[in-house]
Amino acid sequence: FLIVTGTAYGTHDAAWLRKQARRRMDRVRVADVTGLYCTYALWGPAARDILGRLTSADLSSDAFPFMTSQELSVGDVPVRALQVTFVGEHGWELYAPSEFGARLWSSLWQAGEGCGLVAGGYRAIESMRLEKGYRVWGTDITPETSPYEAKLGFCVKLDKAGGFEGRDALLAAKDRGLTRKLCAIVLDDPARVALGSEPVLVDGRVSGRVTSAGFGYTVAASIAYAYLDIGDTEPGTPVALDLFGDLVPGRVVAEPVLGKAAP
């Protein structure tokens, strides 16, 4: 299996996997191969056209569905392509041996000429994922939260053959019911942006704290996420964020903040 984890959480996730492997008496071997590969993400409305200029593979949705991977030749570079996104736009993550990194970049850049291709960094990705409601490990989801609180219950398969680590805890969480839920909030003043951990007040009482936040450039709005008491989670609920002593009004909104989630 190839396991891909978040950029900042490789050490955490590898340690957890190795712990589970030891419990299974070395029937599973975990090898960190991060340094052997380079990765580029090609996302956006022209992603299929750009990648199609470099490969003979069928990139249609039928031949290459969302959340699948295939081995491709991109130009003359061997690539493992994953049809996934963290920005809400269609596209691929492309994994290649590190020695091909510069060549793959050059090929993609040349193929994107005339298509509006631009290089984007972390802040661009962060803004777009906020608009689409994608969760971040360590802030929006942690060991202290459940998938159901984070609105990720659709990712849980309780009837998976053979079970899985943590299944009993999730069953117990379902039985207890929800006391809070992760919600998207849009502030009335787009110039006021939360940093994280700010109190969120409803009717003068603290209902939760901001988990992550930022400015959504597509929607031109200040967006924040927070776990709110279950009675405060309906879209339209007025809230106030305590930003450096100022109570900045906003409201709970339906997700995603921007349009329909990909694909």
N, C-alpha and C positions, 0 to 999 in steps of 0.2 A: 504494500500500500504506500502511496505517496500522500503524506499529510502536510497540508499547508496551514500555517498559523499566522497570527498577526505579527507585524514587524517588531513590535516592542515586547512580545510575550513568548518568544521562542524558548527562553530558558525556563520559564514557568511551565509551559506545556510539555516540554521534553522531560522535565523532572517528574511531572505527573504520569506521563506514559511509562517512564522507566520504573516508577514505583509500582504501577499496575503489572508491568512485565515481571518484576521480581516475585510478585504474589502468585504468578502463574508458573513458577519454577522454570524460568528461562525458556519457555516454549515460544516466546516472542522476543525478537531482537530489535532494539531501537537504535537507529544510526542517524545522527544529525548531519545532513548533507548540505546545509545552507550555503557553505562556502564554495560548493561545487557548481552552483547555478547562479545565473543572473535572471532578473525578472523585469518585464515591461508590461504595462497594462495599456491596451489599445481600446478606448471606450469612446462612444459617441455615434451620432447618426451616420457617419461615413466609415465606421470601423470595418464593416463587411467589405465595402468597396476597396478600401486601402489594403486590407489583408489579402483580398482576392487578387490583387495585382502581383502578389508575391508567392502564391501557392496555387497548385492545381486542384487542391482538395475542395470538396463540395461544402460550402459554408452556409448553406440554407438552413433554416430552422428545423426542417424535417431531418436533414442529414446530420446536423450538429446541434442538438437541442440544448436548451439552457440547463446548467448544472451537470454537464458532461465534459469529458476531456478526450483528446485525440492526439496522436503523434503526427506532426506535419513537417514538411520541408518548407521553410519560409525563406525565399531566396535560395541560398545554398546552406542555410543553417538548420540543423535538426532541432525541433521545438516540440515541447509538450504544451499544447494549448488547452486552457480551461475556459469554458464559456460561462463566466461568472462576472459579477459586477459589484462594486461597492459605492457606485455613484448614481445608480438608477438609470444609467444609459447602457444600451446594448454594447457588447464587446467581449474581449478576451484578455486573460492574463497569459503571457507567453513566457515559458521557462526554457532556458537554453544553457548548455555548458558555459561556464564563465569565460572560457577562452574565445567564445563567439559573441561576447557582449557588445563590443564596439561595432562589429560587422552587422549584427541584428539591428542595432540602433540606427546605423546609417541607412540600411535597407528600408526600415519603416519610415524614416524621415524623408527619404527621397520619394517613396511611394505616396506619401501624404501631401506632397507639393501640389498646390492647386485645390486641395480638399479642405483647407482651413485647419490643418493639423497644427496644434500648439503643444508645447511641453507644459505639463501641469505638475505641481508639487503637492505636498501634504495639505496645505491650507485650502487649496482648490478642492481636493478630495473631501476634506472635512466639511466644507460648506455644502457640497452636493449631497453627502450622506445625511446631513442634518435635514435637508429638504425632503429626502426620501425616507427618513425614519429608520435607517440602518443602525443597529446597536453597536456600541464599542465595549469590548471586554475591559474590565478594570474601572469603568465609570458607570455606564448604563446597565451593565450586567456584571455581577461579582459573585463570589461564593456565598454571599448573604442574600442573594435574590433568587427567585425561581423563574423558569421560563414562562409560567402563567402570568406572573406579575409583570413581566417584560413584554407581554403580548407575543410570545414566541411559542405558544402551545402547539401551533401547527408544525413545529419542528420536532415534536416529541412523539415517538412511536412506542407507546406503552406495551403493545402486543408484539414487539419485535422478538423473533425466534431466539431463544436462549437467554432472553433478558439482557440487562446492561447495568453497569455500575450506577447506583443512585436511583434505580427504579422505585424502590420502596419509599424513598424520601419524597419522590414526586407524587406517588400515589397518596401519601399522607398529606401532602400540600393540597392536592385536589380535594381531598375529603374535608380539610379545614375550611376551604373557601378563601376568597381573596379579601384582604383587609386594605390593600393598596394596589395601585397600578401605575405603570409608567405612562406618562402623558406628554404630548407635545404642547408647548405653550408659545404663543406669539405675543410679543410685547407691543403696546400701542405706539411707543416711540422707537423707530428703527435705529436711532443713533445710540441707544442704550443697550449694551451687549453684556450678558452675564459671563463670568469666568468659570463658575462651578462651585457648588456647595452653598450657594446663597439660599436663605430661607424663602419659601414660597408660602404666602399667606392667603387664606380664604376666610372672608368675614372676620378678619382681625386675628385669626389664630394660625399657627404654623401647621400647614398640611403636609409639607415635605421639603426637600432640598434639591437644588439643581444638580443633576448628574453630569450633563454636558450641554454646551451652548455655543452659539456663534452666529454670524451673519449669513443669511441666505441670499446670495447675489441674484439668483434667478427670480426669486419672489420679492426681493428688496425688503426683507423683514428680519428682525431680530428673533431668533428661535432658541428655545431652551427645552430641555427634557427634565422631568422630575417625577419621582414616585409620590403620588398624592393619595390621601385617604380615599377609600373607595367611593364615598359619597360625594367627592369633589371631582370626579373624573369625566363627567359628561361634557362634550363639546359645547362651548359657549359659556362655561362657568367662569366668572370673573376671578382673577387672581391678582396678587401684587408681589413683586420680587423686591427683596431688600438689597439694593445695590449701593454699597458704601453709605448706608444710612438713609438713602432715599427710597421711598416706596414707589416703584415703577409699575403702573397697571398693565395688565395683559389679559389674555383669555386662553382657556384650553381649546385646542382645535383638533379636528379629525386628522388622522394620518392616512397617507403621507401629506405633508404640508404642500408639496408640489405634485399635482396630478397623480396619475396612476403609476404604481410601482412597476419597475422593469421585471421581466422582459415585456 
